[in-house]
Structure formats: C-alpha cells, structure tokens
Amino acid sequence: MCAVSYLNTTPLVWGMLHGPQRGLFDLEFQVPSACADRMASGAADIGIVPSFELTRQDLEILPGAGIACRGPVRSILLVSSCAAGKIATLAADTSSRTSVQLARVILEERYGAEPELIPMAPDLESMLRAADAALIIGDPALRIEATRLPYHVYDLGAEWVDLTGLPMVFAVWAGRKGVATAEVVEAFQESCRYGRGHLEEIIVSESARREFPQALVRDYLTRHIVHELEARDYEGMELFLKKAAGMPAAAAGGPAGGARRVRPVRPV
C-alpha cells in the first residue's frame, strides 16, 4: 500500500502507524506522483491517489477519507513574477499531477492564461529563473511565507472554491477492483478517525520531525485540510475531473486521457 509522504496525509495513516489498525497493511511512503505510478505498475494495490489519476487509471474509491479543502489550502501555491493573466510559462512541481491540472484549469478559466509547462523540482528561485511562475505543493509549499515574497501568490484551494463554489479534493484512497472489501474500507475510515482524534499528538510529533512550527502544523491540519470527505466534497471532485479530463495533453503530468466513471466501493 502506498501513502503520500507529506504532512497532510499523516492523520489518515495515524491509526495504521500507532493505533488499532497498526500492522494491518504494509505501508510505504512516496510523493503523490510516485504513489500514482506504483498503482499504475501494480506494485501497490491500494494507495492515496491524486484525484487526477482517476481519469487515467481504472480504480475504485474507498469512500469517506481523503485530502481536500473547502477554502485556502496553504500547501498548493502558484507563485508568479507577473499577474496570473500574463503567465506564459509555468514551472510545475514534478511531485504532483492533480495540482498541475488544477493550475491549468484555474489559469485558463479565471485568468485566460494557457502557459507552457516546464516540469521541475520544487525550488522556488530556480523555478522563477526558468519560468514566469512556479507551482509548489506539499511540505515545500508550507515552508514558503507568502507575505514575505516580492511576487504574486495564489492559493489554488481558494482559487478553486472561488471559481466553482465547491470543495477541492486533491487525493483519495483508491484500489484495484475487488481489493477494497467492506472490512478494508472500514479500517481506512477508522484510521482517519483515530488520527483526527489524536491531532495534538500528531502536531507535536510531526512539527519536530519535519522542523515546522507547531502553530503552523496545527493551523494547517485544523483549518486548511479536510480528511473526512462528504457528498459535497465528491461533487467538487467530479467537477474537477470533468474539467481536467477535458484539458489538452500537457508535458507535465502526462496526457489527460478520456474521462472515466469513478466508482466508489459503496455509497458515501
């Protein structure tokens, strides 16, 4: 089973690492794009899958838990040396595919920009030397203090909610057909509930391990990230998948492919 290595995933797997679900699953941690590749290759049967991958891989969603936002997300940042409508080149963090597609949707629909994508590692200054704007996600984005930058900074969670009025789902637990039994789904949901119930423990542990201030971790996990997904979250996800699958193929993140029906294991 493949899980994402970023801070935002920690509550989802806390029960599997420290709680009643410990030992039930063989966990490995990767960046989102690598998790998707592990699923595509068959190396993992269940993973935290970037939502865009649901247009590319034939997977079943394990409902009730994932990574979403209902406003500013803080960890998906578009940093630009010019106003969004003037962005002609975008250096895109190679760790993510969903965020790349989200940036493309927002730039085209909100600002009328269709930049050329340049896949790069998440180093802000290097990215801005190579392109008009930089897309940085996850823990590297959390290390950026937007108010101190001499650039335009766009929080893509807030941008999506402003555009659509719906939440944005960045990743879900998903598996191959037949893998996610009712017992497996329940274990994943319970691991998430266990993590949400032990947030102070997570804050202390992860702030030290990742060298983040405790206040940042607490604010991020309690105000920005949603882990227990509801019907409206999935409504936002379906709209994003429809928009993303309709985008032309791009170098960063690979071809969009045709839209596929996303099948939950059981109704949410």
C-alpha positions as CSV (number, residue, x, y, z in Angstrom):
1,M,0.0,0.0,0.0
2,C,1.4,3.4,-1.0
3,A,0.8,6.6,1.1
4,V,1.9,10.1,0.4
5,S,4.8,11.4,2.5
6,Y,3.5,14.9,3.1
7,L,2.2,16.3,6.4
8,N,-1.4,16.4,5.1
9,T,-1.5,12.6,4.9
10,T,-0.4,12.0,8.5
11,P,-3.9,11.9,10.1
12,L,-5.1,9.4,7.5
13,V,-2.5,6.8,8.4
14,W,-2.0,7.6,12.1
15,G,-4.2,4.6,13.1
16,M,-2.2,2.4,10.8
17,L,1.1,3.6,12.4
18,H,0.1,4.0,16.0
19,G,-3.5,2.8,16.6
20,P,-5.8,-0.2,16.3
21,Q,-5.1,-0.6,12.6
22,R,-1.4,-1.0,13.1
23,G,0.0,-4.0,11.3
24,L,-3.0,-4.5,9.0
25,F,-1.3,-3.0,6.0
26,D,2.2,-2.9,4.6
27,L,2.8,0.9,4.2
28,E,5.3,2.7,2.0
29,F,5.6,6.5,1.6
30,Q,6.1,8.4,-1.7
31,V,5.3,11.8,-3.2
32,P,1.9,11.8,-4.9
33,S,3.1,11.2,-8.5
34,A,5.2,8.2,-7.3
35,C,2.2,6.8,-5.5
36,A,0.2,7.0,-8.7
37,D,3.0,5.3,-10.6
38,R,3.1,2.5,-8.0
39,M,-0.6,1.9,-8.5
40,A,-0.3,2.0,-12.3
41,S,2.5,-0.5,-12.3
42,G,0.7,-2.9,-10.0
43,A,3.4,-2.5,-7.3
44,A,0.6,-1.3,-4.9
45,D,-3.0,-2.5,-4.6
46,I,-4.3,0.5,-2.6
47,G,-2.9,4.0,-2.4
48,I,-3.5,7.6,-1.7
49,V,-4.2,8.5,-5.3
50,P,-4.0,12.1,-6.7
51,S,-7.6,12.7,-7.9
52,F,-6.5,13.4,-11.4
53,E,-5.3,9.8,-11.7
54,L,-9.0,8.7,-11.6
55,T,-9.1,10.0,-15.3
56,R,-6.2,7.7,-16.1
57,Q,-6.5,4.6,-14.1
58,D,-9.5,2.3,-13.6
59,L,-9.7,2.4,-9.8
60,E,-12.4,2.1,-7.1
61,I,-12.6,4.8,-4.4
62,L,-12.5,3.9,-0.8
63,P,-15.1,6.4,0.4
64,G,-15.1,8.6,3.5
65,A,-11.4,9.6,3.7
66,G,-9.0,11.6,1.6
67,I,-7.3,15.0,1.3
68,A,-9.4,18.0,0.4
69,C,-10.0,21.7,1.2
70,R,-13.1,23.9,1.4
71,G,-11.2,27.2,1.1
72,P,-7.5,28.2,1.2
73,V,-5.4,25.0,1.3
74,R,-2.0,26.7,2.1
75,S,0.1,23.9,0.6
76,I,-0.7,24.3,-3.1
77,L,0.8,27.7,-4.2
78,L,1.2,29.3,-7.5
79,V,4.0,31.9,-7.2
80,S,4.4,34.3,-10.1
81,S,6.6,37.2,-11.1
82,C,3.6,38.7,-13.1
83,A,-0.1,38.8,-12.8
84,A,-1.8,35.5,-13.4
85,G,-3.3,36.5,-16.7
86,K,0.2,37.3,-18.1
87,I,1.8,33.9,-17.2
88,A,3.3,32.4,-20.4
89,T,5.5,29.7,-18.8
90,L,4.8,27.7,-15.6
91,A,7.5,25.7,-13.8
92,A,5.4,22.8,-12.3
93,D,6.4,20.7,-9.3
94,T,7.0,17.2,-10.6
95,S,5.7,15.7,-7.4
96,S,2.1,16.4,-8.4
97,R,-0.2,15.8,-11.3
98,T,-3.6,16.9,-9.8
99,S,-2.1,20.3,-8.8
100,V,-0.7,20.8,-12.3
101,Q,-4.1,20.2,-13.8
102,L,-5.8,22.4,-11.2
103,A,-3.4,25.2,-12.0
104,R,-4.1,24.8,-15.7
105,V,-7.9,24.9,-15.1
106,I,-7.7,27.9,-12.9
107,L,-5.3,29.9,-15.1
108,E,-7.4,29.3,-18.2
109,E,-10.9,29.7,-16.7
110,R,-10.3,32.5,-14.3
111,Y,-7.4,34.4,-15.9
112,G,-7.4,33.5,-19.6
113,A,-3.8,32.1,-19.5
114,E,-2.6,28.9,-21.1
115,P,1.1,28.7,-20.1
116,E,3.7,26.3,-21.4
117,L,4.5,23.8,-18.6
118,I,8.1,23.2,-17.5
119,P,8.5,20.2,-15.1
120,M,10.9,21.0,-12.4
121,A,11.9,20.1,-8.8
122,P,10.3,22.3,-6.2
123,D,12.9,25.0,-5.7
124,L,11.2,28.4,-5.9
125,E,14.1,30.6,-7.0
126,S,15.3,28.1,-9.7
127,M,11.7,27.8,-11.0
128,L,11.3,31.5,-11.3
129,R,14.5,31.8,-13.1
130,A,13.2,29.3,-15.7
131,A,9.6,30.5,-16.0
132,D,7.1,33.3,-15.2
133,A,5.5,31.3,-12.4
134,A,6.1,28.3,-10.1
135,L,3.7,25.7,-8.8
136,I,4.9,24.2,-5.5
137,I,2.9,21.8,-3.4
138,G,3.0,19.9,-0.1
139,D,5.7,20.4,2.6
140,P,7.9,22.6,0.4
141,A,4.9,25.0,-0.1
142,L,4.4,25.1,3.7
143,R,7.9,26.4,4.1
144,I,7.0,29.4,2.0
145,E,5.8,32.6,3.8
146,A,3.7,34.2,1.1
147,T,3.5,37.6,2.7
148,R,7.3,38.0,2.6
149,L,7.7,37.2,-1.1
150,P,8.0,40.0,-3.7
151,Y,5.8,38.1,-6.0
152,H,2.1,37.4,-6.8
153,V,1.0,34.3,-4.7
154,Y,-2.2,32.4,-5.5
155,D,-3.6,29.7,-3.2
156,L,-5.1,27.2,-5.6
157,G,-7.5,25.8,-3.0
158,A,-9.0,29.3,-2.5
159,E,-9.0,29.9,-6.3
160,W,-10.9,26.7,-7.0
161,V,-13.5,27.4,-4.3
162,D,-13.9,30.9,-5.6
163,L,-14.3,29.6,-9.2
164,T,-16.8,26.8,-8.5
165,G,-18.3,27.2,-5.0
166,L,-17.3,23.6,-4.3
167,P,-14.6,21.9,-2.3
168,M,-11.4,20.6,-4.0
169,V,-10.4,17.0,-3.4
170,F,-6.7,16.5,-4.0
171,A,-6.4,12.8,-3.3
172,V,-8.4,9.8,-2.2
173,W,-7.7,6.3,-1.1
174,A,-8.3,4.1,-4.1
175,G,-7.7,0.5,-5.1
176,R,-7.9,-2.1,-7.8
177,K,-11.2,-3.8,-8.4
178,G,-12.2,-6.3,-5.7
179,V,-9.3,-5.3,-3.3
180,A,-11.3,-2.9,-1.1
181,T,-13.7,-5.1,0.9
182,A,-16.2,-3.6,3.4
183,E,-13.7,-4.5,6.2
184,V,-10.8,-2.8,4.4
185,V,-12.9,0.4,3.8
186,E,-13.9,0.5,7.5
187,A,-10.2,0.1,8.5
188,F,-9.2,3.1,6.4
189,Q,-12.0,5.2,7.7
190,E,-11.2,4.2,11.3
191,S,-7.6,5.0,10.9
192,C,-8.6,8.5,9.7
193,R,-10.9,9.0,12.7
194,Y,-8.2,7.8,15.0
195,G,-5.8,10.4,13.5
196,R,-8.3,13.2,13.8
197,G,-8.8,12.2,17.4
198,H,-5.1,12.4,18.1
199,L,-4.3,15.7,16.4
200,E,-2.3,17.1,19.3
201,E,-0.1,14.1,19.3
202,I,0.4,14.4,15.6
203,I,1.2,18.1,15.9
204,V,3.9,17.6,18.5
205,S,5.4,14.6,16.6
206,E,5.3,16.0,13.1
207,S,6.4,19.5,13.9
208,A,9.6,18.1,15.4
209,R,10.1,15.5,12.6
210,R,9.5,18.0,9.8
211,E,11.0,21.0,11.5
212,F,7.8,23.1,11.3
213,P,6.5,25.4,14.0
214,Q,3.7,23.7,16.0
215,A,1.4,26.6,15.3
216,L,1.8,26.1,11.5
217,V,1.0,22.4,11.8
218,R,-2.0,23.0,14.0
219,D,-3.4,25.7,11.7
220,Y,-2.8,23.6,8.6
221,L,-4.4,20.4,9.9
222,T,-7.3,22.0,11.6
223,R,-8.2,25.0,9.3
224,H,-7.0,24.1,5.9
225,I,-7.1,20.3,5.3
226,V,-10.3,18.2,5.3
227,H,-9.8,14.4,5.8
228,E,-13.3,13.1,6.3
229,L,-15.0,13.5,3.0
230,E,-18.7,14.1,2.4
231,A,-21.0,14.2,-0.5
232,R,-20.3,17.8,-1.4
233,D,-16.5,17.1,-1.5
234,Y,-17.1,14.3,-4.0
235,E,-19.3,16.7,-6.0
236,G,-16.4,19.1,-6.2
237,M,-14.1,16.2,-7.2
238,E,-16.4,15.1,-10.0
239,L,-16.4,18.7,-11.4
240,F,-12.7,18.9,-11.2
241,L,-12.2,15.5,-13.0
242,K,-14.6,16.7,-15.8
243,K,-12.7,19.9,-16.3
244,A,-9.2,18.3,-16.0
245,A,-10.0,15.4,-18.4
246,G,-11.1,18.0,-21.0
247,M,-7.8,19.8,-20.9
248,P,-5.4,19.3,-23.8
249,A,-2.5,16.9,-23.1
250,A,0.4,18.5,-21.3
251,A,4.1,17.7,-20.9
252,A,3.9,17.9,-17.1
253,G,1.7,15.2,-15.7
254,G,1.3,13.3,-18.9
255,P,-1.8,13.0,-21.2
256,A,-5.2,13.6,-19.7
257,G,-6.8,10.8,-21.5
258,G,-10.6,10.3,-21.6
259,A,-12.8,10.8,-18.6
260,R,-13.7,7.6,-16.8
261,R,-16.5,6.8,-14.4
262,V,-15.3,6.9,-10.9
263,R,-16.7,4.0,-8.8
264,P,-16.9,4.2,-5.1
265,V,-16.8,0.9,-3.2
266,R,-20.1,1.8,-1.6
267,P,-22.2,4.9,-1.4
268,V,-20.8,7.8,0.7
